[in-house]
Amino acid sequence: MALELDKEGLKYKKEKEIKLNYNNQCIGKYFLDFLIENKIILELKVVPRFNHIHLKRTLEYLNTTKAKLAILIYFTRDGVKYRRIINPRITI
């Protein structure tokens, strides 16, 4: 994926660390697969099927980063599938 993003000339951060806070205290951290142009979260999964835990975690990423859009790409036996996830807390 990084090679394709480079080929397209897009700026991105790979494995971007996101801190998980609770009551203004860091209680853990996540790592985004890609943060593209500081606007779009791209998550890659190799799973047999889409799972709601992936959606929930991606929504947490959107809320933490204040990003508007995430794309969840998952690789299955039946091919590549994707979901666009829009942050419901951000309005344009």
CNS distance restraints for C-alpha pairs under 8 A (distance, minus, plus):
assign (resid   1 and name CA) (resid   5 and name CA) 6.28 0.50 0.50
assign (resid   2 and name CA) (resid   6 and name CA) 6.08 0.50 0.50
assign (resid   2 and name CA) (resid  14 and name CA) 7.97 0.50 0.50
assign (resid   3 and name CA) (resid   7 and name CA) 6.11 0.50 0.50
assign (resid   4 and name CA) (resid   8 and name CA) 6.27 0.50 0.50
assign (resid   5 and name CA) (resid   9 and name CA) 6.27 0.50 0.50
assign (resid   5 and name CA) (resid  10 and name CA) 5.41 0.50 0.50
assign (resid   5 and name CA) (resid  11 and name CA) 7.53 0.50 0.50
assign (resid   5 and name CA) (resid  12 and name CA) 7.68 0.50 0.50
assign (resid   6 and name CA) (resid  10 and name CA) 6.02 0.50 0.50
assign (resid   6 and name CA) (resid  11 and name CA) 7.61 0.50 0.50
assign (resid  10 and name CA) (resid  36 and name CA) 7.04 0.50 0.50
assign (resid  10 and name CA) (resid  37 and name CA) 6.65 0.50 0.50
assign (resid  11 and name CA) (resid  36 and name CA) 5.99 0.50 0.50
assign (resid  11 and name CA) (resid  37 and name CA) 5.10 0.50 0.50
assign (resid  12 and name CA) (resid  34 and name CA) 6.49 0.50 0.50
assign (resid  12 and name CA) (resid  35 and name CA) 5.44 0.50 0.50
assign (resid  12 and name CA) (resid  36 and name CA) 4.25 0.50 0.50
assign (resid  12 and name CA) (resid  37 and name CA) 5.55 0.50 0.50
assign (resid  12 and name CA) (resid  38 and name CA) 7.11 0.50 0.50
assign (resid  13 and name CA) (resid  34 and name CA) 5.61 0.50 0.50
assign (resid  13 and name CA) (resid  35 and name CA) 5.18 0.50 0.50
assign (resid  13 and name CA) (resid  36 and name CA) 6.55 0.50 0.50
assign (resid  14 and name CA) (resid  32 and name CA) 7.22 0.50 0.50
assign (resid  14 and name CA) (resid  33 and name CA) 5.71 0.50 0.50
assign (resid  14 and name CA) (resid  34 and name CA) 4.64 0.50 0.50
assign (resid  14 and name CA) (resid  35 and name CA) 6.65 0.50 0.50
assign (resid  15 and name CA) (resid  31 and name CA) 5.13 0.50 0.50
assign (resid  15 and name CA) (resid  32 and name CA) 5.05 0.50 0.50
assign (resid  15 and name CA) (resid  33 and name CA) 4.72 0.50 0.50
assign (resid  15 and name CA) (resid  34 and name CA) 5.97 0.50 0.50
assign (resid  16 and name CA) (resid  31 and name CA) 5.25 0.50 0.50
assign (resid  16 and name CA) (resid  32 and name CA) 5.03 0.50 0.50
assign (resid  16 and name CA) (resid  33 and name CA) 6.80 0.50 0.50
assign (resid  16 and name CA) (resid  34 and name CA) 6.65 0.50 0.50
assign (resid  16 and name CA) (resid  35 and name CA) 6.82 0.50 0.50
assign (resid  17 and name CA) (resid  29 and name CA) 6.68 0.50 0.50
assign (resid  17 and name CA) (resid  30 and name CA) 5.81 0.50 0.50
assign (resid  17 and name CA) (resid  31 and name CA) 4.53 0.50 0.50
assign (resid  17 and name CA) (resid  32 and name CA) 6.47 0.50 0.50
assign (resid  18 and name CA) (resid  29 and name CA) 5.51 0.50 0.50
assign (resid  18 and name CA) (resid  30 and name CA) 5.09 0.50 0.50
assign (resid  18 and name CA) (resid  31 and name CA) 5.91 0.50 0.50
assign (resid  18 and name CA) (resid  32 and name CA) 7.20 0.50 0.50
assign (resid  18 and name CA) (resid  61 and name CA) 7.65 0.50 0.50
assign (resid  18 and name CA) (resid  64 and name CA) 7.46 0.50 0.50
assign (resid  18 and name CA) (resid  65 and name CA) 7.67 0.50 0.50
assign (resid  19 and name CA) (resid  26 and name CA) 6.42 0.50 0.50
assign (resid  19 and name CA) (resid  27 and name CA) 7.76 0.50 0.50
assign (resid  19 and name CA) (resid  28 and name CA) 6.05 0.50 0.50
assign (resid  19 and name CA) (resid  29 and name CA) 4.27 0.50 0.50
assign (resid  19 and name CA) (resid  30 and name CA) 6.31 0.50 0.50
assign (resid  20 and name CA) (resid  26 and name CA) 5.69 0.50 0.50
assign (resid  20 and name CA) (resid  27 and name CA) 5.79 0.50 0.50
assign (resid  20 and name CA) (resid  28 and name CA) 5.03 0.50 0.50
assign (resid  20 and name CA) (resid  29 and name CA) 5.06 0.50 0.50
assign (resid  20 and name CA) (resid  30 and name CA) 7.06 0.50 0.50
assign (resid  20 and name CA) (resid  64 and name CA) 7.79 0.50 0.50
assign (resid  21 and name CA) (resid  25 and name CA) 5.20 0.50 0.50
assign (resid  21 and name CA) (resid  26 and name CA) 4.34 0.50 0.50
assign (resid  21 and name CA) (resid  27 and name CA) 5.62 0.50 0.50
assign (resid  21 and name CA) (resid  28 and name CA) 7.16 0.50 0.50
assign (resid  22 and name CA) (resid  26 and name CA) 6.41 0.50 0.50
assign (resid  22 and name CA) (resid  27 and name CA) 6.55 0.50 0.50
assign (resid  32 and name CA) (resid  41 and name CA) 7.18 0.50 0.50
assign (resid  32 and name CA) (resid  42 and name CA) 7.48 0.50 0.50
assign (resid  32 and name CA) (resid  43 and name CA) 6.73 0.50 0.50
assign (resid  32 and name CA) (resid  61 and name CA) 7.61 0.50 0.50
assign (resid  33 and name CA) (resid  41 and name CA) 7.74 0.50 0.50
assign (resid  33 and name CA) (resid  42 and name CA) 6.21 0.50 0.50
assign (resid  33 and name CA) (resid  43 and name CA) 5.23 0.50 0.50
assign (resid  33 and name CA) (resid  44 and name CA) 6.70 0.50 0.50
assign (resid  34 and name CA) (resid  41 and name CA) 5.86 0.50 0.50
assign (resid  34 and name CA) (resid  42 and name CA) 5.04 0.50 0.50
assign (resid  34 and name CA) (resid  43 and name CA) 6.56 0.50 0.50
assign (resid  35 and name CA) (resid  39 and name CA) 6.83 0.50 0.50
assign (resid  35 and name CA) (resid  40 and name CA) 5.69 0.50 0.50
assign (resid  35 and name CA) (resid  41 and name CA) 4.71 0.50 0.50
assign (resid  35 and name CA) (resid  42 and name CA) 6.27 0.50 0.50
assign (resid  36 and name CA) (resid  40 and name CA) 5.06 0.50 0.50
assign (resid  36 and name CA) (resid  41 and name CA) 6.29 0.50 0.50
assign (resid  36 and name CA) (resid  42 and name CA) 7.28 0.50 0.50
assign (resid  38 and name CA) (resid  67 and name CA) 7.89 0.50 0.50
assign (resid  39 and name CA) (resid  67 and name CA) 5.54 0.50 0.50
assign (resid  39 and name CA) (resid  68 and name CA) 6.91 0.50 0.50
assign (resid  39 and name CA) (resid  69 and name CA) 7.13 0.50 0.50
assign (resid  40 and name CA) (resid  67 and name CA) 6.46 0.50 0.50
assign (resid  40 and name CA) (resid  68 and name CA) 7.07 0.50 0.50
assign (resid  40 and name CA) (resid  69 and name CA) 5.26 0.50 0.50
assign (resid  40 and name CA) (resid  70 and name CA) 5.47 0.50 0.50
assign (resid  40 and name CA) (resid  71 and name CA) 7.47 0.50 0.50
assign (resid  41 and name CA) (resid  61 and name CA) 7.97 0.50 0.50
assign (resid  41 and name CA) (resid  62 and name CA) 7.58 0.50 0.50
assign (resid  41 and name CA) (resid  67 and name CA) 7.41 0.50 0.50
assign (resid  41 and name CA) (resid  69 and name CA) 6.48 0.50 0.50
assign (resid  41 and name CA) (resid  70 and name CA) 4.39 0.50 0.50
assign (resid  41 and name CA) (resid  71 and name CA) 6.22 0.50 0.50
assign (resid  42 and name CA) (resid  70 and name CA) 5.73 0.50 0.50
assign (resid  42 and name CA) (resid  71 and name CA) 4.95 0.50 0.50
assign (resid  42 and name CA) (resid  72 and name CA) 6.03 0.50 0.50
assign (resid  42 and name CA) (resid  73 and name CA) 7.49 0.50 0.50
assign (resid  43 and name CA) (resid  58 and name CA) 7.87 0.50 0.50
assign (resid  43 and name CA) (resid  70 and name CA) 7.53 0.50 0.50
assign (resid  43 and name CA) (resid  71 and name CA) 6.30 0.50 0.50
assign (resid  43 and name CA) (resid  72 and name CA) 4.84 0.50 0.50
assign (resid  43 and name CA) (resid  73 and name CA) 6.09 0.50 0.50
assign (resid  44 and name CA) (resid  72 and name CA) 6.12 0.50 0.50
assign (resid  44 and name CA) (resid  73 and name CA) 4.92 0.50 0.50
assign (resid  44 and name CA) (resid  74 and name CA) 5.73 0.50 0.50
assign (resid  44 and name CA) (resid  75 and name CA) 7.87 0.50 0.50
assign (resid  45 and name CA) (resid  72 and name CA) 7.56 0.50 0.50
assign (resid  45 and name CA) (resid  73 and name CA) 6.18 0.50 0.50
assign (resid  45 and name CA) (resid  74 and name CA) 4.47 0.50 0.50
assign (resid  45 and name CA) (resid  75 and name CA) 6.23 0.50 0.50
assign (resid  46 and name CA) (resid  74 and name CA) 5.44 0.50 0.50
assign (resid  46 and name CA) (resid  75 and name CA) 4.73 0.50 0.50
assign (resid  46 and name CA) (resid  76 and name CA) 6.41 0.50 0.50
assign (resid  47 and name CA) (resid  74 and name CA) 6.37 0.50 0.50
assign (resid  47 and name CA) (resid  75 and name CA) 6.17 0.50 0.50
assign (resid  47 and name CA) (resid  76 and name CA) 5.75 0.50 0.50
assign (resid  48 and name CA) (resid  75 and name CA) 7.52 0.50 0.50
assign (resid  48 and name CA) (resid  76 and name CA) 4.96 0.50 0.50
assign (resid  48 and name CA) (resid  77 and name CA) 6.60 0.50 0.50
assign (resid  49 and name CA) (resid  74 and name CA) 7.77 0.50 0.50
assign (resid  49 and name CA) (resid  76 and name CA) 6.54 0.50 0.50
assign (resid  50 and name CA) (resid  54 and name CA) 7.34 0.50 0.50
assign (resid  50 and name CA) (resid  74 and name CA) 7.30 0.50 0.50
assign (resid  51 and name CA) (resid  55 and name CA) 7.02 0.50 0.50
assign (resid  52 and name CA) (resid  56 and name CA) 6.14 0.50 0.50
assign (resid  53 and name CA) (resid  57 and name CA) 6.09 0.50 0.50
assign (resid  54 and name CA) (resid  58 and name CA) 6.07 0.50 0.50
assign (resid  55 and name CA) (resid  59 and name CA) 6.16 0.50 0.50
assign (resid  55 and name CA) (resid  85 and name CA) 7.92 0.50 0.50
assign (resid  56 and name CA) (resid  60 and name CA) 6.34 0.50 0.50
assign (resid  57 and name CA) (resid  61 and name CA) 6.33 0.50 0.50
assign (resid  58 and name CA) (resid  62 and name CA) 6.27 0.50 0.50
assign (resid  58 and name CA) (resid  70 and name CA) 7.16 0.50 0.50
assign (resid  58 and name CA) (resid  72 and name CA) 7.85 0.50 0.50
assign (resid  58 and name CA) (resid  85 and name CA) 7.87 0.50 0.50
assign (resid  59 and name CA) (resid  63 and name CA) 6.18 0.50 0.50
assign (resid  59 and name CA) (resid  85 and name CA) 7.60 0.50 0.50
assign (resid  59 and name CA) (resid  87 and name CA) 6.73 0.50 0.50
assign (resid  60 and name CA) (resid  64 and name CA) 6.06 0.50 0.50
assign (resid  61 and name CA) (resid  65 and name CA) 6.05 0.50 0.50
assign (resid  62 and name CA) (resid  66 and name CA) 5.54 0.50 0.50
assign (resid  62 and name CA) (resid  67 and name CA) 5.11 0.50 0.50
assign (resid  62 and name CA) (resid  68 and name CA) 6.70 0.50 0.50
assign (resid  62 and name CA) (resid  69 and name CA) 7.21 0.50 0.50
assign (resid  62 and name CA) (resid  70 and name CA) 7.07 0.50 0.50
assign (resid  62 and name CA) (resid  87 and name CA) 5.91 0.50 0.50
assign (resid  63 and name CA) (resid  67 and name CA) 7.02 0.50 0.50
assign (resid  63 and name CA) (resid  87 and name CA) 6.95 0.50 0.50
assign (resid  63 and name CA) (resid  89 and name CA) 7.33 0.50 0.50
assign (resid  66 and name CA) (resid  87 and name CA) 7.96 0.50 0.50
assign (resid  66 and name CA) (resid  90 and name CA) 7.18 0.50 0.50
assign (resid  67 and name CA) (resid  87 and name CA) 7.01 0.50 0.50
assign (resid  67 and name CA) (resid  90 and name CA) 7.68 0.50 0.50
assign (resid  68 and name CA) (resid  86 and name CA) 5.75 0.50 0.50
assign (resid  68 and name CA) (resid  87 and name CA) 5.02 0.50 0.50
assign (resid  68 and name CA) (resid  90 and name CA) 6.03 0.50 0.50
assign (resid  69 and name CA) (resid  84 and name CA) 7.13 0.50 0.50
assign (resid  69 and name CA) (resid  85 and name CA) 5.85 0.50 0.50
assign (resid  69 and name CA) (resid  86 and name CA) 4.72 0.50 0.50
assign (resid  69 and name CA) (resid  87 and name CA) 6.15 0.50 0.50
assign (resid  70 and name CA) (resid  84 and name CA) 5.98 0.50 0.50
assign (resid  70 and name CA) (resid  85 and name CA) 5.08 0.50 0.50
assign (resid  70 and name CA) (resid  86 and name CA) 6.42 0.50 0.50
assign (resid  70 and name CA) (resid  87 and name CA) 7.95 0.50 0.50
assign (resid  71 and name CA) (resid  82 and name CA) 6.85 0.50 0.50
assign (resid  71 and name CA) (resid  83 and name CA) 5.77 0.50 0.50
assign (resid  71 and name CA) (resid  84 and name CA) 4.70 0.50 0.50
assign (resid  71 and name CA) (resid  85 and name CA) 6.09 0.50 0.50
assign (resid  72 and name CA) (resid  82 and name CA) 5.48 0.50 0.50
assign (resid  72 and name CA) (resid  83 and name CA) 5.18 0.50 0.50
assign (resid  72 and name CA) (resid  84 and name CA) 6.47 0.50 0.50
assign (resid  72 and name CA) (resid  85 and name CA) 7.49 0.50 0.50
assign (resid  73 and name CA) (resid  80 and name CA) 7.09 0.50 0.50
assign (resid  73 and name CA) (resid  81 and name CA) 5.88 0.50 0.50
assign (resid  73 and name CA) (resid  82 and name CA) 4.32 0.50 0.50
assign (resid  73 and name CA) (resid  83 and name CA) 6.59 0.50 0.50
assign (resid  74 and name CA) (resid  80 and name CA) 5.94 0.50 0.50
assign (resid  74 and name CA) (resid  81 and name CA) 5.44 0.50 0.50
assign (resid  74 and name CA) (resid  82 and name CA) 6.04 0.50 0.50
assign (resid  75 and name CA) (resid  79 and name CA) 6.03 0.50 0.50
assign (resid  75 and name CA) (resid  80 and name CA) 4.61 0.50 0.50
assign (resid  75 and name CA) (resid  81 and name CA) 6.39 0.50 0.50
assign (resid  76 and name CA) (resid  80 and name CA) 6.04 0.50 0.50
assign (resid  76 and name CA) (resid  81 and name CA) 7.44 0.50 0.50
